[in-house]
């Protein structure tokens, strides 16, 4: 009986630790979403022609894409910066996004995370992902 009680007590402790872990994950997720919403206020959704213009300049400079996809440019994580801003928190995995940066916009990147930046000035990039989509082939 004593062993069973010890097992149950240990299991309750593990359950409480797991619940605390989940609560902390949810808090962190809410925090990240809030930060991302703040950054998104400086961006507009990118159109395939926005990215295609950058991609043509990038390839014209002798560079090559890294990935080829048989679907169109995704509207849910490609943006064009319309205002200057600071990215001081990195976004990773599914939270990350891609930003086309026009010549007249400045972005101060303190922590990049998995985000990719495509600079219209000199057609350069910061990040390691240069995709081609079905609607960005030229």
Contact map, one row per residue, 1 for C-alpha under 8 A:
111110000000000000000000000000000000000000000000000000000000000000000000000000000000000000000000000000000000000000000000000000000000000000
111111000000000000000000000000000000000000000000000000000000000000000000000000000000000000000000000000000000000000000000000000000000000000
111111100000000000000000000000000000000000000000000000000000000000000000000000000000000000000000000000000000000000000000000000000000000000
111111110000000000000000000000000000000000000000000000000000000000000000000000000000000000000000000000000000000000000000000000000000000000
111111111000000000000000000000000000000000000000000000000000000000000000000000000000000000000000000000000000000000000000000000000000000000
011111111100000000000000000000000000000000000000000000000000000000000000000000000000000000000000000000000000000000000000000000000000000000
001111111110000000000000000000000000000000000000000000000000000000000000000000000000000000000000000000000000000000000000000000000000000000
000111111111000000000000000000000000000000000000000000000000000000000000000000000000000000000000000000000000000000000000000000000000000000
000011111111100000000000000000000000000000000000000000000000000000000000000000000000000000000000000000000000000000000000000000000000000000
000001111111110000000000000000000000000000000000000000000000000000000000000000000000000000000000000000000000000000000000000000000000000000
000000111111111000000000000000000000000000000000000000000000000000000000000000000000000000000000000000000000000000000000000000000000000000
000000011111111100000000000000000000000000000000000000000000000000000000000000000000000000000000000000000000000000000000000000000000000000
000000001111111110000000000000000000000000000000000000000000000000000000000000000000000000000000000000000000000000000000000000000000000000
000000000111111111000000000000000000000000000000000000000000000000000000000000000000000000000000000000000000000000000000000000000000000000
000000000011111111100000000000000000000000000000000000000000000000000000000000000000000000000000000000000000000000000000000000000000000000
000000000001111111110000000000000000000000000000000000000000000000000000000000000000000000000000000000000000000000000000000000000000000000
000000000000111111111000000000000000000000000000000000000000000000000000000000000000000000000000000000000000000000000000000000000000000000
000000000000011111111100000000000000000000000000000000000000000000000000000000000000000000000000000000000000000000000000000000000000000000
000000000000001111111110000000000000000000000000000000000000000000000000000000000000000000000000000000000000000000000000000000000000000000
000000000000000111111111000000000000000000000000000000000000000000000000000000000000000000000000000000000000000000000000000000000000000000
000000000000000011111111100000000000000000000000000000000000000000000000000000000000000000000000000000000000000000000000000000000000000000
000000000000000001111111110000000000000000000000000000000000000000000000000000000000000000000000000000000000000000000000000000000000000000
000000000000000000111111111000000000000000000000000000000000000000000000000000000000000000000000000000000000000000000000000000000000000000
000000000000000000011111111100000000000000000000000000000000000000000000000000000000000000000000000000000000000000000000000000000000000000
000000000000000000001111111110000000000000000000000000000000000000000000000000000000000000000000000000000000000000000000000000000000000000
000000000000000000000111111111000000000000000000000000000000000000000000000000000000000000000000000000000000000000000000000000000000000000
000000000000000000000011111111100000000000000000000000000000000000000000000000000000000000000000000000000000000000000000000000000000000000
000000000000000000000001111111110000000000000000000000000000000000000000000000000000000000000000000000000000000000000000000000000000000000
000000000000000000000000111111111000000000000000000000000000000000000000000000000000000000000000000000000000000000000000000000000000000000
000000000000000000000000011111111100000000000000000000000000000000000000000000000000000000000000000000000000000000000000000000000000000000
000000000000000000000000001111111110000000000000000000000000000000000000000000000000000000000000000000000000000000000000000000000000000000
000000000000000000000000000111111111000000000000000000000000000000000000000000000000000000100000000000000000000000000000000000000000000000
000000000000000000000000000011111111100000000000000000000000000000000000000000000000000000000000000000000000000000000000000000000000000000
000000000000000000000000000001111111110000000000000000000000000000000000000000000000000000000000000000000000000000000000000000000000000000
000000000000000000000000000000111111111000000000000000000000000000000000000000000000000010000000000000000000000000000000000000000000000000
000000000000000000000000000000011111111100000000000000000000000000000000000000000000000000000000000000000000000000000000000000000000000000
000000000000000000000000000000001111111110000000000000000000000000000000000000000000000000000000000000000000000000000000000000000000000000
000000000000000000000000000000000111111111000000000000000000000000000000000000000000000000000000000000000000000000000000000000000000000000
000000000000000000000000000000000011111111100000000000000000000000000000000000000000101000000000000000000000000000000000000000000000000000
000000000000000000000000000000000001111111110000000000000000000000000000000000000000000000000000000000000000000000000000000000000000000000
000000000000000000000000000000000000111111110000000000000000000000000000000000000000000000000000000000000000000000000000000000000000000000
000000000000000000000000000000000000011111110000000000000000000000000000000000001111100000000000000000000000000000000000000000000000000000
000000000000000000000000000000000000001111111000000000000000000000000000000000111110000000000000000000000000000000000000000000000000000000
000000000000000000000000000000000000000111111100000000000000000000000000000000111100000000000000000000000000000000000000000000000000000000
000000000000000000000000000000000000000000111110000000000000000000000000001111110000000000000000000000000000000000000000000000000000000000
000000000000000000000000000000000000000000011111011000000000000000000000001001110000000000000000000100000000000000000000000000000000000000
000000000000000000000000000000000000000000001111111000000000000000000000101000000000000000000000000000000000000000000000000000000000000000
000000000000000000000000000000000000000000000111111100000000000000000001100000000000000000000000000000000000000000000000000000000000001100
000000000000000000000000000000000000000000000011111110000000000000000000000000000000000000000000000000000000000000000000000000000000000100
000000000000000000000000000000000000000000000111111111000000000000000000000000010000000000000000000100000000000000000000000000000000000000
000000000000000000000000000000000000000000000111111111100000000000000000000000000000000000000000000100000000000000000000000000000000000100
000000000000000000000000000000000000000000000001111111110000000000000000000000000000000000000000000000000000000000000000000000000000000110
000000000000000000000000000000000000000000000000111111111000000000000000000000000000000000000000000000000000000000000000000000000000000000
000000000000000000000000000000000000000000000000011111111100000000000000000000000000000000000000000100000000000000000111001000000000000000
000000000000000000000000000000000000000000000000001111111110000000000000000000000000000000000000000000000000000000000000001000000000000100
000000000000000000000000000000000000000000000000000111111111000000000000000000000000000000000000000000000000000000000000000000000000000001
000000000000000000000000000000000000000000000000000011111111100000000000000000000000000000000000000000000000000000000000011000000000000000
000000000000000000000000000000000000000000000000000001111111111100000000000000000000000000000000000000000000000000000000001100000000000000
000000000000000000000000000000000000000000000000000000111111111110000000000000000000000000000000000000000000000000000000000000000000000000
000000000000000000000000000000000000000000000000000000011111111000000000000000000000000000000000000000000000000000000000000000000000000000
000000000000000000000000000000000000000000000000000000001111111000000000000000000000000000000000000000000000000000000000001000000000000000
000000000000000000000000000000000000000000000000000000000111111100000000000000000000000000000000000000000000000000000000000000000000000000
000000000000000000000000000000000000000000000000000000000111111110000000000000000000000000000000000000000000000000000000000000000000000000
000000000000000000000000000000000000000000000000000000000110011111000000000000000000000000000000000000000000000000000000000000000100000000
000000000000000000000000000000000000000000000000000000000010001111110000000000000000000000000000000000000000000000000000000000001111000000
000000000000000000000000000000000000000000000000000000000000000111110000000000000000000000000000000000000000000000000000000000011110000000
000000000000000000000000000000000000000000000000000000000000000011111000000000000000000000000000000000000000000000000000000000001111000000
000000000000000000000000000000000000000000000000000000000000000011111100000000000000000000000000000000000000000000000000000000000011100000
000000000000000000000000000000000000000000000000000000000000000000111111000000000000000000000000000000000000000000000000000000000011110000
000000000000000000000000000000000000000000000000000000000000000000011111000000000000000000000000000000000000000000000000000000000000110000
000000000000000000000000000000000000000000000000000000000000000000001111100000000000000000000000000000000000000000000000000000000000111000
000000000000000000000000000000000000000000000001000000000000000000001111110000000000000000000000000000000000000000000000000000000000111100
000000000000000000000000000000000000000000000011000000000000000000000011111001000000000000000000000000000000000000000000000000000000111100
000000000000000000000000000000000000000000000000000000000000000000000001111111000000000000000000000000000000000000000000000000000000000000
000000000000000000000000000000000000000000001110000000000000000000000000111111000000000000000000000000000000000000000000000000000000000000
000000000000000000000000000000000000000000001000000000000000000000000000011111000000000000000000000000000000000000000000000000000000000000
000000000000000000000000000000000000000000001000000000000000000000000000011111100000000000000001110000000000000000000000000000000000000000
000000000000000000000000000000000000000000001100000000000000000000000000111111110000000000000000111100000000000000000000000000000000000000
000000000000000000000000000000000000000000111100000000000000000000000000000011111000000000000000111100000000000000000000000000000000000000
000000000000000000000000000000000000000000111100010000000000000000000000000001111100000000000000001111000000000000000000000000000000000000
000000000000000000000000000000000000000001110000000000000000000000000000000000111111000000000000001111001000000000000000000000000000000000
000000000000000000000000000000000000000001110000000000000000000000000000000000011111000000000000000001001000000000000000000000000000000000
000000000000000000000000000000000000000001100000000000000000000000000000000000001111100000000000000000001100000000000000000000000000000000
000000000000000000000000000000000000000001000000000000000000000000000000000000001111110000000000000000001110000000000000000000000000000000
000000000000000000000000000000000000001001000000000000000000000000000000000000000011111000000000000000000111000000000000000000000000000000
000000000000000000000000000000000000000000000000000000000000000000000000000000000001111100000000000000000011110000000000000000000000000000
000000000000000000000000000000000000001000000000000000000000000000000000000000000000111111000000000000000011111100000000000000000000000000
000000000000000000000000000000000000000000000000000000000000000000000000000000000000011111000000000000000001111100000000000000000000000000
000000000000000000000000000000000010000000000000000000000000000000000000000000000000001111100000000000000000011110000000000000000000000000
000000000000000000000000000000000000000000000000000000000000000000000000000000000000001111110000000000000000001111100000000000000000000000
000000000000000000000000000000010000000000000000000000000000000000000000000000000000000011111011100000000000000111100000000000000000000000
000000000000000000000000000000000000000000000000000000000000000000000000000000000000000001111111000000000000000011100000000000000000000000
000000000000000000000000000000000000000000000000000000000000000000000000000000000000000000111111000000000000000001000000000000000000000000
000000000000000000000000000000000000000000000000000000000000000000000000000000000000000000011111000000000000000000000000000000000000000000
000000000000000000000000000000000000000000000000000000000000000000000000000000000000000000111111100000000000000000000000000000000000000000
000000000000000000000000000000000000000000000000000000000000000000000000000010000000000000111111110000000000000011100000000000000000000000
000000000000000000000000000000000000000000000000000000000000000000000000000011100000000000100011111000000000000001110000000000000000000000
000000000000000000000000000000000000000000000000000000000000000000000000000011100000000000000001111100000000000000111100000000000000000000
000000000000000000000000000000000000000000000000000000000000000000000000000001111000000000000000111110000000000000111100000000000000000000
000000000000000000000000000000000000000000000100011001000000000000000000000001111000000000000000011111000000000000001111000000000000000000
000000000000000000000000000000000000000000000000000000000000000000000000000000011000000000000000001111101110000000001111000000000000000000
000000000000000000000000000000000000000000000000000000000000000000000000000000011100000000000000000111111000000000000011100000000000000000
000000000000000000000000000000000000000000000000000000000000000000000000000000000000000000000000000011111100000000000011100000000000000000
000000000000000000000000000000000000000000000000000000000000000000000000000000000000000000000000000001111100000000000000000000000000000000
000000000000000000000000000000000000000000000000000000000000000000000000000000001111000000000000000011111110000000000000000000000000000000
000000000000000000000000000000000000000000000000000000000000000000000000000000000011100000000000000010111111000000000000000000000000000000
000000000000000000000000000000000000000000000000000000000000000000000000000000000001111000000000000010001111100000000000000000000000000000
000000000000000000000000000000000000000000000000000000000000000000000000000000000000111100000000000000000111110000000000000000000000000000
000000000000000000000000000000000000000000000000000000000000000000000000000000000000011100000000000000000011111100000000000000000000000000
000000000000000000000000000000000000000000000000000000000000000000000000000000000000011110000000000000000001111100000000000000000000000000
000000000000000000000000000000000000000000000000000000000000000000000000000000000000001111000000000000000000111110000000000000000000000000
000000000000000000000000000000000000000000000000000000000000000000000000000000000000001111100000000000000000111111110000000000000000000000
000000000000000000000000000000000000000000000000000000000000000000000000000000000000000011110001000000000000001111100000000000000000000000
000000000000000000000000000000000000000000000000000000000000000000000000000000000000000001111001100000000000000111110000000000100000000000
000000000000000000000000000000000000000000000000000000000000000000000000000000000000000001110001111000000000000111111000000000100000000000
000000000000000000000000000000000000000000000000000000000000000000000000000000000000000000000000111000000000000101111100000011111000000000
000000000000000000000000000000000000000000000000000000000000000000000000000000000000000000000000011110000000000000111110000011100000000000
000000000000000000000000000000000000000000000000000001000000000000000000000000000000000000000000011110000000000000011111001111000000000000
000000000000000000000000000000000000000000000000000001000000000000000000000000000000000000000000000111100000000000001111111110000000000000
000000000000000000000000000000000000000000000000000001000000000000000000000000000000000000000000000111100000000000000111111100000000000000
000000000000000000000000000000000000000000000000000000000000000000000000000000000000000000000000000001100000000000000011111100000000000000
000000000000000000000000000000000000000000000000000000001000000000000000000000000000000000000000000000000000000000000011111100000000000000
000000000000000000000000000000000000000000000000000001101100100000000000000000000000000000000000000000000000000000000111111110000000000000
000000000000000000000000000000000000000000000000000000000100000000000000000000000000000000000000000000000000000000000111111111000000000000
000000000000000000000000000000000000000000000000000000000000000000000000000000000000000000000000000000000000000000011110001111100000000000
000000000000000000000000000000000000000000000000000000000000000000000000000000000000000000000000000000000000000000011100000111110000000000
000000000000000000000000000000000000000000000000000000000000000000000000000000000000000000000000000000000000000001111000000011111000000000
000000000000000000000000000000000000000000000000000000000000000001000000000000000000000000000000000000000000000000010000000001111100000000
000000000000000000000000000000000000000000000000000000000000000011100000000000000000000000000000000000000000000000010000000000111110000000
000000000000000000000000000000000000000000000000000000000000000111100000000000000000000000000000000000000000000000000000000000011111000000
000000000000000000000000000000000000000000000000000000000000000011111000000000000000000000000000000000000000000000000000000000001111100000
000000000000000000000000000000000000000000000000000000000000000010111000000000000000000000000000000000000000000000000000000000000111110110
000000000000000000000000000000000000000000000000000000000000000000011111100000000000000000000000000000000000000000000000000000000011111110
000000000000000000000000000000000000000000000000000000000000000000001111100000000000000000000000000000000000000000000000000000000001111110
000000000000000000000000000000000000000000000001000000000000000000000011100000000000000000000000000000000000000000000000000000000000111110
000000000000000000000000000000000000000000000001101100100000000000000001100000000000000000000000000000000000000000000000000000000001111111
000000000000000000000000000000000000000000000000000100000000000000000000000000000000000000000000000000000000000000000000000000000001111111
000000000000000000000000000000000000000000000000000000010000000000000000000000000000000000000000000000000000000000000000000000000000000111
